[in-house]
Amino acid sequence: MMEIIKGGVTSAKGFKAACTAAGIKYKGRTDMAMVVSEIPAVCAGTFTSNVVKAACVKWDMDIVKSDRKMSAVVVNSGIANACTGEEGYNACRETAKAVKEALGIDENTVAVASTGVIGMQLPVDKLVNGVKDMATKLSDSEEAGTDASKAIMTTDTVNKERAVSFSLNGKVVTLGGMSKGSGMIHPNMCTMLGFLCTDANVTKEVLQKILSDVVKDTFNMITVDGDTSTNDTLLIMANGLAGNDLIAGPGEGYDKLYEAVYTVCESLAKTMASDGEGATKLFEAQVVNAKSKEDAKTMARAVVGSNLSKAAIYGCDANFGRFLCAMGYSGAQFNEEDVELYFKSANGELKVFDHGVPLAFDEEKATDIMKADTVTVFINMNEGDASATAWGCDLTYDYVKINADYRS
């Protein structure tokens, strides 16, 4: 049985974390984090589909695609280390070397990640000093994991972490994770930055398959603003310290680990969507009974990605035509005379469109439903048995304010 527990990246056996205020861009707050496994861990990852990839993305892709293990990841916020040429790649190299010198870890097993302003060079001296400081603070406490999740925030308003545990072969297996992301979120792979740590004993091949499959229905189903970052990185480390029988293929172990990864990733993804820059509520689109899974996903993402839909959610305007319009241009083929559309939230449920015909409805009730912190547009296609859910947020005045002066 899957159990949601308190914690994040330090929840699983053998993982420690630390953070520091390195002064990379922000003043008066932590801006670097480090997560370390007591023993080298098998790793997997997914990365941005943007042709322009940050130096740290290229560095981590090299580790994941090799037969090397991963012992640590160092993350900085404030500067993205994207569009920085050889100097940017050298910053990755020097960060990894600093971890080697401080902890005796093979530098080729050290992952790095960055988030922040594109086109600025990282101050290598501050990175190195930050690593040295964090090396003395590493802890497996819940607090250390939480502090690390806060240190990687940029425009995020809340830190994002989740942990679960389950029993396998008489052993307790734990998986914890953290992520950050509030703007430039329209992933075609995962999220802006995400890190998962588990003590499961699993092969690299199985770990990669699970992660890649889970991403399709979690992080790939969120959008904030339609922009796919240059830095999107999701990494998972598995050090095997739970002592369960090796998960090498289909079976109970595979299914349970898949459920754990899915549970953590879905939670982090939804938190990211609800914390979109300037957002006031989580906007969810559920498409059911579609012809195919791909059609359902395409339509759901189009609905939450439409600026007009997002503005309607913000204004509590039950303008259902905007959602039907987004479905219509999504690329999925369907008959609008089969469609039913509802608004749902903790405040109630209201059907507003039925098999091609608009319904008369109580505008005040619709407004009340849409005032909730989470608003769902529920769409029954009545054409098949496939379903999908996508998550986004409302579009507010504050989104423009935040991004108009993000660099300055």
RAKATA-V809717 format. One record per helix or strand of 2 or more residues. SS is the DSSP state (2 for helix, 1 for strand). FROM is the first residue (numbers start at 0). LEN is the number of residues. If there is no record, write none. Layout:
BEGIN
<<SS & FROM & LEN> <SS & FROM & LEN>>
END
This chain:
BEGIN
<<1 & 2 & 3> <1 & 14 & 6> <1 & 31 & 16> <2 & 54 & 11> <1 & 69 & 10> <2 & 84 & 19> <2 & 106 & 3> <1 & 109 & 8> <2 & 123 & 12> <2 & 141 & 10> <1 & 159 & 9> <1 & 170 & 10> <1 & 192 & 6> <2 & 203 & 14> <2 & 218 & 3> <1 & 232 & 6> <2 & 251 & 23> <1 & 281 & 9> <2 & 292 & 13> <2 & 306 & 8> <2 & 320 & 9> <2 & 335 & 3> <1 & 339 & 6> <1 & 347 & 7> <1 & 356 & 2> <2 & 362 & 8> <1 & 373 & 7> <1 & 385 & 8> <2 & 396 & 8>>
END
